[in-house]
Amino acid sequence: MRLRRLLIPVVLVVLAVVAGRVAAGTVLSPTPSGDPLAGRVDRVVDGDTLRVDLPGDDRTVRVIGVDTPEVARDGRPGACYGDEARAFTRSLLDDRQVRLTLGAEPIDRFGRTLAAVRLLDGPGAGRDLALALARGGYARPLAIAPNAANAPAVAQAVGEARR
């Protein structure tokens, strides 16, 4: 009986959290098979943020593992090299097919999809965007658990770019 009294509140809290995430649209299922998502880049917002058209969906995607300088937006000035980072990402991704592999935590506090991004078509197919940004000197490492699996590779690429 005592165990039941302890479990009921825990179960209710878990159900409330799950219900809140479903209502907010934050529970993502990549595909019925669990495979990565594939879509076409609609717009590059800045160096590490994209709008991707997916079948039946349109998402803002934040690239896992890197942070690029901000671009001017909403009357605020941009950071140094923000425009260059966005231009680099545009040169790689504008109107190209990409594969999104969702992070262990698939949504950030701003409602953006957190994913690793790879080119699927054209020159550089298979290229990882985070590593390309890091190798080009356009990004710094940003490892936020639980989405930090690529942190060592990104840190190494940034180090090589600095040298």
Chimera marker file (.cmm) of the C-alpha trace (Angstrom):
<marker_set name="trace">
<marker id="1" x="0.000" y="0.000" z="0.000" r="1" g="1" b="0" radius="0.5"/>
<marker id="2" x="2.822" y="2.389" z="0.845" r="1" g="1" b="0" radius="0.5"/>
<marker id="3" x="4.558" y="1.695" z="-2.487" r="1" g="1" b="0" radius="0.5"/>
<marker id="4" x="1.305" y="2.439" z="-4.294" r="1" g="1" b="0" radius="0.5"/>
<marker id="5" x="1.041" y="5.845" z="-2.580" r="1" g="1" b="0" radius="0.5"/>
<marker id="6" x="4.560" y="6.678" z="-3.744" r="1" g="1" b="0" radius="0.5"/>
<marker id="7" x="4.114" y="5.445" z="-7.303" r="1" g="1" b="0" radius="0.5"/>
<marker id="8" x="0.828" y="7.200" z="-8.073" r="1" g="1" b="0" radius="0.5"/>
<marker id="9" x="2.250" y="10.769" z="-7.856" r="1" g="1" b="0" radius="0.5"/>
<marker id="10" x="5.310" y="9.751" z="-9.876" r="1" g="1" b="0" radius="0.5"/>
<marker id="11" x="3.155" y="8.206" z="-12.607" r="1" g="1" b="0" radius="0.5"/>
<marker id="12" x="0.914" y="11.290" z="-12.661" r="1" g="1" b="0" radius="0.5"/>
<marker id="13" x="3.888" y="13.622" z="-13.036" r="1" g="1" b="0" radius="0.5"/>
<marker id="14" x="5.347" y="11.526" z="-15.872" r="1" g="1" b="0" radius="0.5"/>
<marker id="15" x="1.984" y="11.470" z="-17.652" r="1" g="1" b="0" radius="0.5"/>
<marker id="16" x="1.611" y="15.238" z="-17.246" r="1" g="1" b="0" radius="0.5"/>
<marker id="17" x="5.067" y="15.855" z="-18.710" r="1" g="1" b="0" radius="0.5"/>
<marker id="18" x="4.419" y="13.545" z="-21.657" r="1" g="1" b="0" radius="0.5"/>
<marker id="19" x="0.987" y="15.090" z="-22.263" r="1" g="1" b="0" radius="0.5"/>
<marker id="20" x="2.498" y="18.581" z="-22.152" r="1" g="1" b="0" radius="0.5"/>
<marker id="21" x="5.159" y="17.658" z="-24.686" r="1" g="1" b="0" radius="0.5"/>
<marker id="22" x="2.632" y="16.075" z="-27.031" r="1" g="1" b="0" radius="0.5"/>
<marker id="23" x="0.385" y="19.125" z="-26.748" r="1" g="1" b="0" radius="0.5"/>
<marker id="24" x="3.317" y="21.436" z="-27.435" r="1" g="1" b="0" radius="0.5"/>
<marker id="25" x="4.365" y="19.357" z="-30.437" r="1" g="1" b="0" radius="0.5"/>
<marker id="26" x="7.766" y="18.530" z="-29.003" r="1" g="1" b="0" radius="0.5"/>
<marker id="27" x="7.612" y="14.750" z="-29.115" r="1" g="1" b="0" radius="0.5"/>
<marker id="28" x="9.253" y="13.831" z="-32.390" r="1" g="1" b="0" radius="0.5"/>
<marker id="29" x="9.311" y="10.551" z="-34.163" r="1" g="1" b="0" radius="0.5"/>
<marker id="30" x="11.849" y="10.699" z="-37.002" r="1" g="1" b="0" radius="0.5"/>
<marker id="31" x="10.112" y="8.071" z="-39.098" r="1" g="1" b="0" radius="0.5"/>
<marker id="32" x="8.134" y="4.945" z="-38.267" r="1" g="1" b="0" radius="0.5"/>
<marker id="33" x="11.361" y="2.951" z="-38.639" r="1" g="1" b="0" radius="0.5"/>
<marker id="34" x="13.399" y="5.380" z="-36.504" r="1" g="1" b="0" radius="0.5"/>
<marker id="35" x="15.584" y="6.367" z="-39.481" r="1" g="1" b="0" radius="0.5"/>
<marker id="36" x="16.917" y="9.919" z="-39.863" r="1" g="1" b="0" radius="0.5"/>
<marker id="37" x="14.719" y="12.507" z="-41.551" r="1" g="1" b="0" radius="0.5"/>
<marker id="38" x="15.437" y="13.746" z="-45.069" r="1" g="1" b="0" radius="0.5"/>
<marker id="39" x="14.331" y="17.084" z="-46.470" r="1" g="1" b="0" radius="0.5"/>
<marker id="40" x="15.262" y="20.116" z="-48.550" r="1" g="1" b="0" radius="0.5"/>
<marker id="41" x="16.802" y="23.242" z="-47.039" r="1" g="1" b="0" radius="0.5"/>
<marker id="42" x="14.325" y="26.069" z="-47.550" r="1" g="1" b="0" radius="0.5"/>
<marker id="43" x="16.323" y="28.859" z="-45.915" r="1" g="1" b="0" radius="0.5"/>
<marker id="44" x="19.537" y="29.402" z="-43.995" r="1" g="1" b="0" radius="0.5"/>
<marker id="45" x="18.723" y="31.599" z="-40.984" r="1" g="1" b="0" radius="0.5"/>
<marker id="46" x="22.309" y="31.888" z="-39.763" r="1" g="1" b="0" radius="0.5"/>
<marker id="47" x="25.418" y="29.746" z="-39.724" r="1" g="1" b="0" radius="0.5"/>
<marker id="48" x="23.960" y="27.083" z="-37.442" r="1" g="1" b="0" radius="0.5"/>
<marker id="49" x="20.186" y="27.419" z="-37.963" r="1" g="1" b="0" radius="0.5"/>
<marker id="50" x="18.136" y="26.343" z="-40.988" r="1" g="1" b="0" radius="0.5"/>
<marker id="51" x="14.552" y="25.981" z="-42.165" r="1" g="1" b="0" radius="0.5"/>
<marker id="52" x="14.066" y="22.504" z="-43.632" r="1" g="1" b="0" radius="0.5"/>
<marker id="53" x="11.059" y="21.278" z="-45.630" r="1" g="1" b="0" radius="0.5"/>
<marker id="54" x="10.305" y="17.725" z="-44.614" r="1" g="1" b="0" radius="0.5"/>
<marker id="55" x="7.525" y="15.572" z="-46.032" r="1" g="1" b="0" radius="0.5"/>
<marker id="56" x="4.391" y="17.050" z="-44.443" r="1" g="1" b="0" radius="0.5"/>
<marker id="57" x="6.380" y="19.335" z="-42.137" r="1" g="1" b="0" radius="0.5"/>
<marker id="58" x="8.577" y="22.439" z="-42.074" r="1" g="1" b="0" radius="0.5"/>
<marker id="59" x="11.064" y="22.796" z="-39.202" r="1" g="1" b="0" radius="0.5"/>
<marker id="60" x="13.620" y="25.189" z="-37.855" r="1" g="1" b="0" radius="0.5"/>
<marker id="61" x="16.723" y="23.100" z="-37.239" r="1" g="1" b="0" radius="0.5"/>
<marker id="62" x="19.615" y="24.000" z="-34.922" r="1" g="1" b="0" radius="0.5"/>
<marker id="63" x="22.836" y="22.176" z="-35.797" r="1" g="1" b="0" radius="0.5"/>
<marker id="64" x="24.186" y="20.102" z="-32.909" r="1" g="1" b="0" radius="0.5"/>
<marker id="65" x="27.763" y="20.601" z="-31.725" r="1" g="1" b="0" radius="0.5"/>
<marker id="66" x="28.662" y="24.071" z="-32.993" r="1" g="1" b="0" radius="0.5"/>
<marker id="67" x="27.908" y="27.725" z="-32.381" r="1" g="1" b="0" radius="0.5"/>
<marker id="68" x="28.369" y="30.357" z="-35.077" r="1" g="1" b="0" radius="0.5"/>
<marker id="69" x="28.327" y="34.135" z="-34.586" r="1" g="1" b="0" radius="0.5"/>
<marker id="70" x="24.881" y="35.743" z="-34.699" r="1" g="1" b="0" radius="0.5"/>
<marker id="71" x="23.696" y="37.769" z="-37.682" r="1" g="1" b="0" radius="0.5"/>
<marker id="72" x="21.951" y="41.142" z="-37.396" r="1" g="1" b="0" radius="0.5"/>
<marker id="73" x="18.289" y="40.576" z="-36.573" r="1" g="1" b="0" radius="0.5"/>
<marker id="74" x="15.332" y="42.466" z="-35.128" r="1" g="1" b="0" radius="0.5"/>
<marker id="75" x="17.258" y="45.742" z="-34.888" r="1" g="1" b="0" radius="0.5"/>
<marker id="76" x="20.189" y="44.125" z="-33.061" r="1" g="1" b="0" radius="0.5"/>
<marker id="77" x="23.634" y="44.232" z="-34.633" r="1" g="1" b="0" radius="0.5"/>
<marker id="78" x="25.279" y="41.017" z="-35.719" r="1" g="1" b="0" radius="0.5"/>
<marker id="79" x="28.491" y="39.618" z="-34.284" r="1" g="1" b="0" radius="0.5"/>
<marker id="80" x="31.774" y="39.677" z="-36.179" r="1" g="1" b="0" radius="0.5"/>
<marker id="81" x="31.806" y="37.010" z="-38.913" r="1" g="1" b="0" radius="0.5"/>
<marker id="82" x="28.090" y="36.221" z="-38.475" r="1" g="1" b="0" radius="0.5"/>
<marker id="83" x="27.369" y="37.124" z="-42.099" r="1" g="1" b="0" radius="0.5"/>
<marker id="84" x="30.377" y="35.096" z="-43.275" r="1" g="1" b="0" radius="0.5"/>
<marker id="85" x="29.236" y="32.015" z="-41.329" r="1" g="1" b="0" radius="0.5"/>
<marker id="86" x="25.730" y="32.320" z="-42.798" r="1" g="1" b="0" radius="0.5"/>
<marker id="87" x="27.161" y="32.774" z="-46.310" r="1" g="1" b="0" radius="0.5"/>
<marker id="88" x="29.299" y="29.638" z="-45.876" r="1" g="1" b="0" radius="0.5"/>
<marker id="89" x="26.291" y="27.588" z="-44.733" r="1" g="1" b="0" radius="0.5"/>
<marker id="90" x="24.229" y="28.960" z="-47.633" r="1" g="1" b="0" radius="0.5"/>
<marker id="91" x="26.967" y="28.000" z="-50.094" r="1" g="1" b="0" radius="0.5"/>
<marker id="92" x="26.792" y="24.413" z="-48.844" r="1" g="1" b="0" radius="0.5"/>
<marker id="93" x="23.085" y="23.971" z="-48.224" r="1" g="1" b="0" radius="0.5"/>
<marker id="94" x="20.803" y="26.385" z="-50.086" r="1" g="1" b="0" radius="0.5"/>
<marker id="95" x="18.047" y="24.341" z="-51.761" r="1" g="1" b="0" radius="0.5"/>
<marker id="96" x="19.927" y="21.087" z="-51.146" r="1" g="1" b="0" radius="0.5"/>
<marker id="97" x="18.737" y="17.783" z="-49.744" r="1" g="1" b="0" radius="0.5"/>
<marker id="98" x="19.899" y="17.052" z="-46.196" r="1" g="1" b="0" radius="0.5"/>
<marker id="99" x="19.615" y="14.236" z="-43.701" r="1" g="1" b="0" radius="0.5"/>
<marker id="100" x="18.746" y="15.167" z="-40.120" r="1" g="1" b="0" radius="0.5"/>
<marker id="101" x="19.748" y="12.848" z="-37.320" r="1" g="1" b="0" radius="0.5"/>
<marker id="102" x="17.871" y="14.001" z="-34.247" r="1" g="1" b="0" radius="0.5"/>
<marker id="103" x="19.762" y="14.508" z="-31.026" r="1" g="1" b="0" radius="0.5"/>
<marker id="104" x="19.095" y="12.515" z="-27.874" r="1" g="1" b="0" radius="0.5"/>
<marker id="105" x="17.255" y="15.665" z="-26.812" r="1" g="1" b="0" radius="0.5"/>
<marker id="106" x="15.438" y="16.543" z="-30.069" r="1" g="1" b="0" radius="0.5"/>
<marker id="107" x="14.026" y="20.001" z="-29.203" r="1" g="1" b="0" radius="0.5"/>
<marker id="108" x="15.647" y="23.041" z="-27.583" r="1" g="1" b="0" radius="0.5"/>
<marker id="109" x="13.982" y="25.619" z="-25.351" r="1" g="1" b="0" radius="0.5"/>
<marker id="110" x="13.145" y="27.734" z="-28.408" r="1" g="1" b="0" radius="0.5"/>
<marker id="111" x="11.251" y="24.899" z="-30.098" r="1" g="1" b="0" radius="0.5"/>
<marker id="112" x="13.944" y="24.241" z="-32.700" r="1" g="1" b="0" radius="0.5"/>
<marker id="113" x="14.735" y="20.705" z="-33.810" r="1" g="1" b="0" radius="0.5"/>
<marker id="114" x="18.235" y="19.714" z="-32.653" r="1" g="1" b="0" radius="0.5"/>
<marker id="115" x="19.963" y="17.571" z="-35.243" r="1" g="1" b="0" radius="0.5"/>
<marker id="116" x="23.179" y="16.607" z="-36.953" r="1" g="1" b="0" radius="0.5"/>
<marker id="117" x="22.934" y="17.730" z="-40.581" r="1" g="1" b="0" radius="0.5"/>
<marker id="118" x="24.501" y="15.938" z="-43.568" r="1" g="1" b="0" radius="0.5"/>
<marker id="119" x="24.341" y="16.806" z="-47.260" r="1" g="1" b="0" radius="0.5"/>
<marker id="120" x="22.546" y="14.187" z="-49.328" r="1" g="1" b="0" radius="0.5"/>
<marker id="121" x="23.040" y="15.479" z="-52.871" r="1" g="1" b="0" radius="0.5"/>
<marker id="122" x="25.435" y="17.369" z="-55.111" r="1" g="1" b="0" radius="0.5"/>
<marker id="123" x="29.055" y="18.287" z="-54.390" r="1" g="1" b="0" radius="0.5"/>
<marker id="124" x="30.122" y="17.282" z="-50.921" r="1" g="1" b="0" radius="0.5"/>
<marker id="125" x="27.344" y="14.721" z="-50.456" r="1" g="1" b="0" radius="0.5"/>
<marker id="126" x="27.759" y="13.001" z="-47.097" r="1" g="1" b="0" radius="0.5"/>
<marker id="127" x="29.508" y="16.041" z="-45.590" r="1" g="1" b="0" radius="0.5"/>
<marker id="128" x="28.646" y="16.870" z="-41.963" r="1" g="1" b="0" radius="0.5"/>
<marker id="129" x="27.677" y="20.540" z="-41.553" r="1" g="1" b="0" radius="0.5"/>
<marker id="130" x="29.032" y="20.923" z="-37.996" r="1" g="1" b="0" radius="0.5"/>
<marker id="131" x="32.447" y="19.618" z="-39.030" r="1" g="1" b="0" radius="0.5"/>
<marker id="132" x="32.474" y="21.742" z="-42.196" r="1" g="1" b="0" radius="0.5"/>
<marker id="133" x="31.732" y="24.877" z="-40.136" r="1" g="1" b="0" radius="0.5"/>
<marker id="134" x="34.395" y="23.943" z="-37.587" r="1" g="1" b="0" radius="0.5"/>
<marker id="135" x="37.063" y="23.122" z="-40.206" r="1" g="1" b="0" radius="0.5"/>
<marker id="136" x="36.346" y="26.359" z="-42.044" r="1" g="1" b="0" radius="0.5"/>
<marker id="137" x="36.830" y="28.427" z="-38.891" r="1" g="1" b="0" radius="0.5"/>
<marker id="138" x="33.203" y="29.620" z="-38.876" r="1" g="1" b="0" radius="0.5"/>
<marker id="139" x="32.155" y="27.977" z="-35.598" r="1" g="1" b="0" radius="0.5"/>
<marker id="140" x="33.263" y="27.150" z="-32.107" r="1" g="1" b="0" radius="0.5"/>
<marker id="141" x="32.438" y="23.912" z="-30.292" r="1" g="1" b="0" radius="0.5"/>
<marker id="142" x="29.189" y="23.841" z="-28.335" r="1" g="1" b="0" radius="0.5"/>
<marker id="143" x="28.658" y="20.591" z="-26.462" r="1" g="1" b="0" radius="0.5"/>
<marker id="144" x="25.408" y="20.442" z="-24.512" r="1" g="1" b="0" radius="0.5"/>
<marker id="145" x="24.558" y="17.079" z="-22.948" r="1" g="1" b="0" radius="0.5"/>
<marker id="146" x="22.946" y="14.826" z="-23.899" r="1" g="1" b="0" radius="0.5"/>
<marker id="147" x="23.670" y="15.988" z="-27.466" r="1" g="1" b="0" radius="0.5"/>
<marker id="148" x="27.454" y="15.931" z="-27.214" r="1" g="1" b="0" radius="0.5"/>
<marker id="149" x="28.431" y="12.796" z="-29.141" r="1" g="1" b="0" radius="0.5"/>
<marker id="150" x="30.279" y="14.769" z="-31.829" r="1" g="1" b="0" radius="0.5"/>
<marker id="151" x="32.080" y="17.089" z="-29.374" r="1" g="1" b="0" radius="0.5"/>
<marker id="152" x="35.555" y="15.508" z="-29.690" r="1" g="1" b="0" radius="0.5"/>
<marker id="153" x="35.501" y="15.608" z="-33.509" r="1" g="1" b="0" radius="0.5"/>
<marker id="154" x="34.243" y="19.214" z="-33.553" r="1" g="1" b="0" radius="0.5"/>
<marker id="155" x="36.849" y="20.312" z="-30.995" r="1" g="1" b="0" radius="0.5"/>
<marker id="156" x="39.606" y="18.677" z="-33.065" r="1" g="1" b="0" radius="0.5"/>
<marker id="157" x="38.350" y="20.375" z="-36.262" r="1" g="1" b="0" radius="0.5"/>
<marker id="158" x="38.249" y="23.773" z="-34.545" r="1" g="1" b="0" radius="0.5"/>
<marker id="159" x="41.783" y="23.242" z="-33.246" r="1" g="1" b="0" radius="0.5"/>
<marker id="160" x="43.024" y="22.395" z="-36.734" r="1" g="1" b="0" radius="0.5"/>
<marker id="161" x="41.312" y="25.479" z="-38.172" r="1" g="1" b="0" radius="0.5"/>
<marker id="162" x="42.961" y="27.701" z="-35.565" r="1" g="1" b="0" radius="0.5"/>
<marker id="163" x="46.395" y="26.279" z="-36.346" r="1" g="1" b="0" radius="0.5"/>
<link id1="1" id2="2" r="1" g="1" b="0" radius="0.2"/>
<link id1="2" id2="3" r="1" g="1" b="0" radius="0.2"/>
<link id1="3" id2="4" r="1" g="1" b="0" radius="0.2"/>
<link id1="4" id2="5" r="1" g="1" b="0" radius="0.2"/>
<link id1="5" id2="6" r="1" g="1" b="0" radius="0.2"/>
<link id1="6" id2="7" r="1" g="1" b="0" radius="0.2"/>
<link id1="7" id2="8" r="1" g="1" b="0" radius="0.2"/>
<link id1="8" id2="9" r="1" g="1" b="0" radius="0.2"/>
<link id1="9" id2="10" r="1" g="1" b="0" radius="0.2"/>
<link id1="10" id2="11" r="1" g="1" b="0" radius="0.2"/>
<link id1="11" id2="12" r="1" g="1" b="0" radius="0.2"/>
<link id1="12" id2="13" r="1" g="1" b="0" radius="0.2"/>
<link id1="13" id2="14" r="1" g="1" b="0" radius="0.2"/>
<link id1="14" id2="15" r="1" g="1" b="0" radius="0.2"/>
<link id1="15" id2="16" r="1" g="1" b="0" radius="0.2"/>
<link id1="16" id2="17" r="1" g="1" b="0" radius="0.2"/>
<link id1="17" id2="18" r="1" g="1" b="0" radius="0.2"/>
<link id1="18" id2="19" r="1" g="1" b="0" radius="0.2"/>
<link id1="19" id2="20" r="1" g="1" b="0" radius="0.2"/>
<link id1="20" id2="21" r="1" g="1" b="0" radius="0.2"/>
<link id1="21" id2="22" r="1" g="1" b="0" radius="0.2"/>
<link id1="22" id2="23" r="1" g="1" b="0" radius="0.2"/>
<link id1="23" id2="24" r="1" g="1" b="0" radius="0.2"/>
<link id1="24" id2="25" r="1" g="1" b="0" radius="0.2"/>
<link id1="25" id2="26" r="1" g="1" b="0" radius="0.2"/>
<link id1="26" id2="27" r="1" g="1" b="0" radius="0.2"/>
<link id1="27" id2="28" r="1" g="1" b="0" radius="0.2"/>
<link id1="28" id2="29" r="1" g="1" b="0" radius="0.2"/>
<link id1="29" id2="30" r="1" g="1" b="0" radius="0.2"/>
<link id1="30" id2="31" r="1" g="1" b="0" radius="0.2"/>
<link id1="31" id2="32" r="1" g="1" b="0" radius="0.2"/>
<link id1="32" id2="33" r="1" g="1" b="0" radius="0.2"/>
<link id1="33" id2="34" r="1" g="1" b="0" radius="0.2"/>
<link id1="34" id2="35" r="1" g="1" b="0" radius="0.2"/>
<link id1="35" id2="36" r="1" g="1" b="0" radius="0.2"/>
<link id1="36" id2="37" r="1" g="1" b="0" radius="0.2"/>
<link id1="37" id2="38" r="1" g="1" b="0" radius="0.2"/>
<link id1="38" id2="39" r="1" g="1" b="0" radius="0.2"/>
<link id1="39" id2="40" r="1" g="1" b="0" radius="0.2"/>
<link id1="40" id2="41" r="1" g="1" b="0" radius="0.2"/>
<link id1="41" id2="42" r="1" g="1" b="0" radius="0.2"/>
<link id1="42" id2="43" r="1" g="1" b="0" radius="0.2"/>
<link id1="43" id2="44" r="1" g="1" b="0" radius="0.2"/>
<link id1="44" id2="45" r="1" g="1" b="0" radius="0.2"/>
<link id1="45" id2="46" r="1" g="1" b="0" radius="0.2"/>
<link id1="46" id2="47" r="1" g="1" b="0" radius="0.2"/>
<link id1="47" id2="48" r="1" g="1" b="0" radius="0.2"/>
<link id1="48" id2="49" r="1" g="1" b="0" radius="0.2"/>
<link id1="49" id2="50" r="1" g="1" b="0" radius="0.2"/>
<link id1="50" id2="51" r="1" g="1" b="0" radius="0.2"/>
<link id1="51" id2="52" r="1" g="1" b="0" radius="0.2"/>
<link id1="52" id2="53" r="1" g="1" b="0" radius="0.2"/>
<link id1="53" id2="54" r="1" g="1" b="0" radius="0.2"/>
<link id1="54" id2="55" r="1" g="1" b="0" radius="0.2"/>
<link id1="55" id2="56" r="1" g="1" b="0" radius="0.2"/>
<link id1="56" id2="57" r="1" g="1" b="0" radius="0.2"/>
<link id1="57" id2="58" r="1" g="1" b="0" radius="0.2"/>
<link id1="58" id2="59" r="1" g="1" b="0" radius="0.2"/>
<link id1="59" id2="60" r="1" g="1" b="0" radius="0.2"/>
<link id1="60" id2="61" r="1" g="1" b="0" radius="0.2"/>
<link id1="61" id2="62" r="1" g="1" b="0" radius="0.2"/>
<link id1="62" id2="63" r="1" g="1" b="0" radius="0.2"/>
<link id1="63" id2="64" r="1" g="1" b="0" radius="0.2"/>
<link id1="64" id2="65" r="1" g="1" b="0" radius="0.2"/>
<link id1="65" id2="66" r="1" g="1" b="0" radius="0.2"/>
<link id1="66" id2="67" r="1" g="1" b="0" radius="0.2"/>
<link id1="67" id2="68" r="1" g="1" b="0" radius="0.2"/>
<link id1="68" id2="69" r="1" g="1" b="0" radius="0.2"/>
<link id1="69" id2="70" r="1" g="1" b="0" radius="0.2"/>
<link id1="70" id2="71" r="1" g="1" b="0" radius="0.2"/>
<link id1="71" id2="72" r="1" g="1" b="0" radius="0.2"/>
<link id1="72" id2="73" r="1" g="1" b="0" radius="0.2"/>
<link id1="73" id2="74" r="1" g="1" b="0" radius="0.2"/>
<link id1="74" id2="75" r="1" g="1" b="0" radius="0.2"/>
<link id1="75" id2="76" r="1" g="1" b="0" radius="0.2"/>
<link id1="76" id2="77" r="1" g="1" b="0" radius="0.2"/>
<link id1="77" id2="78" r="1" g="1" b="0" radius="0.2"/>
<link id1="78" id2="79" r="1" g="1" b="0" radius="0.2"/>
<link id1="79" id2="80" r="1" g="1" b="0" radius="0.2"/>
<link id1="80" id2="81" r="1" g="1" b="0" radius="0.2"/>
<link id1="81" id2="82" r="1" g="1" b="0" radius="0.2"/>
<link id1="82" id2="83" r="1" g="1" b="0" radius="0.2"/>
<link id1="83" id2="84" r="1" g="1" b="0" radius="0.2"/>
<link id1="84" id2="85" r="1" g="1" b="0" radius="0.2"/>
<link id1="85" id2="86" r="1" g="1" b="0" radius="0.2"/>
<link id1="86" id2="87" r="1" g="1" b="0" radius="0.2"/>
<link id1="87" id2="88" r="1" g="1" b="0" radius="0.2"/>
<link id1="88" id2="89" r="1" g="1" b="0" radius="0.2"/>
<link id1="89" id2="90" r="1" g="1" b="0" radius="0.2"/>
<link id1="90" id2="91" r="1" g="1" b="0" radius="0.2"/>
<link id1="91" id2="92" r="1" g="1" b="0" radius="0.2"/>
<link id1="92" id2="93" r="1" g="1" b="0" radius="0.2"/>
<link id1="93" id2="94" r="1" g="1" b="0" radius="0.2"/>
<link id1="94" id2="95" r="1" g="1" b="0" radius="0.2"/>
<link id1="95" id2="96" r="1" g="1" b="0" radius="0.2"/>
<link id1="96" id2="97" r="1" g="1" b="0" radius="0.2"/>
<link id1="97" id2="98" r="1" g="1" b="0" radius="0.2"/>
<link id1="98" id2="99" r="1" g="1" b="0" radius="0.2"/>
<link id1="99" id2="100" r="1" g="1" b="0" radius="0.2"/>
<link id1="100" id2="101" r="1" g="1" b="0" radius="0.2"/>
<link id1="101" id2="102" r="1" g="1" b="0" radius="0.2"/>
<link id1="102" id2="103" r="1" g="1" b="0" radius="0.2"/>
<link id1="103" id2="104" r="1" g="1" b="0" radius="0.2"/>
<link id1="104" id2="105" r="1" g="1" b="0" radius="0.2"/>
<link id1="105" id2="106" r="1" g="1" b="0" radius="0.2"/>
<link id1="106" id2="107" r="1" g="1" b="0" radius="0.2"/>
<link id1="107" id2="108" r="1" g="1" b="0" radius="0.2"/>
<link id1="108" id2="109" r="1" g="1" b="0" radius="0.2"/>
<link id1="109" id2="110" r="1" g="1" b="0" radius="0.2"/>
<link id1="110" id2="111" r="1" g="1" b="0" radius="0.2"/>
<link id1="111" id2="112" r="1" g="1" b="0" radius="0.2"/>
<link id1="112" id2="113" r="1" g="1" b="0" radius="0.2"/>
<link id1="113" id2="114" r="1" g="1" b="0" radius="0.2"/>
<link id1="114" id2="115" r="1" g="1" b="0" radius="0.2"/>
<link id1="115" id2="116" r="1" g="1" b="0" radius="0.2"/>
<link id1="116" id2="117" r="1" g="1" b="0" radius="0.2"/>
<link id1="117" id2="118" r="1" g="1" b="0" radius="0.2"/>
<link id1="118" id2="119" r="1" g="1" b="0" radius="0.2"/>
<link id1="119" id2="120" r="1" g="1" b="0" radius="0.2"/>
<link id1="120" id2="121" r="1" g="1" b="0" radius="0.2"/>
<link id1="121" id2="122" r="1" g="1" b="0" radius="0.2"/>
<link id1="122" id2="123" r="1" g="1" b="0" radius="0.2"/>
<link id1="123" id2="124" r="1" g="1" b="0" radius="0.2"/>
<link id1="124" id2="125" r="1" g="1" b="0" radius="0.2"/>
<link id1="125" id2="126" r="1" g="1" b="0" radius="0.2"/>
<link id1="126" id2="127" r="1" g="1" b="0" radius="0.2"/>
<link id1="127" id2="128" r="1" g="1" b="0" radius="0.2"/>
<link id1="128" id2="129" r="1" g="1" b="0" radius="0.2"/>
<link id1="129" id2="130" r="1" g="1" b="0" radius="0.2"/>
<link id1="130" id2="131" r="1" g="1" b="0" radius="0.2"/>
<link id1="131" id2="132" r="1" g="1" b="0" radius="0.2"/>
<link id1="132" id2="133" r="1" g="1" b="0" radius="0.2"/>
<link id1="133" id2="134" r="1" g="1" b="0" radius="0.2"/>
<link id1="134" id2="135" r="1" g="1" b="0" radius="0.2"/>
<link id1="135" id2="136" r="1" g="1" b="0" radius="0.2"/>
<link id1="136" id2="137" r="1" g="1" b="0" radius="0.2"/>
<link id1="137" id2="138" r="1" g="1" b="0" radius="0.2"/>
<link id1="138" id2="139" r="1" g="1" b="0" radius="0.2"/>
<link id1="139" id2="140" r="1" g="1" b="0" radius="0.2"/>
<link id1="140" id2="141" r="1" g="1" b="0" radius="0.2"/>
<link id1="141" id2="142" r="1" g="1" b="0" radius="0.2"/>
<link id1="142" id2="143" r="1" g="1" b="0" radius="0.2"/>
<link id1="143" id2="144" r="1" g="1" b="0" radius="0.2"/>
<link id1="144" id2="145" r="1" g="1" b="0" radius="0.2"/>
<link id1="145" id2="146" r="1" g="1" b="0" radius="0.2"/>
<link id1="146" id2="147" r="1" g="1" b="0" radius="0.2"/>
<link id1="147" id2="148" r="1" g="1" b="0" radius="0.2"/>
<link id1="148" id2="149" r="1" g="1" b="0" radius="0.2"/>
<link id1="149" id2="150" r="1" g="1" b="0" radius="0.2"/>
<link id1="150" id2="151" r="1" g="1" b="0" radius="0.2"/>
<link id1="151" id2="152" r="1" g="1" b="0" radius="0.2"/>
<link id1="152" id2="153" r="1" g="1" b="0" radius="0.2"/>
<link id1="153" id2="154" r="1" g="1" b="0" radius="0.2"/>
<link id1="154" id2="155" r="1" g="1" b="0" radius="0.2"/>
<link id1="155" id2="156" r="1" g="1" b="0" radius="0.2"/>
<link id1="156" id2="157" r="1" g="1" b="0" radius="0.2"/>
<link id1="157" id2="158" r="1" g="1" b="0" radius="0.2"/>
<link id1="158" id2="159" r="1" g="1" b="0" radius="0.2"/>
<link id1="159" id2="160" r="1" g="1" b="0" radius="0.2"/>
<link id1="160" id2="161" r="1" g="1" b="0" radius="0.2"/>
<link id1="161" id2="162" r="1" g="1" b="0" radius="0.2"/>
<link id1="162" id2="163" r="1" g="1" b="0" radius="0.2"/>
</marker_set>
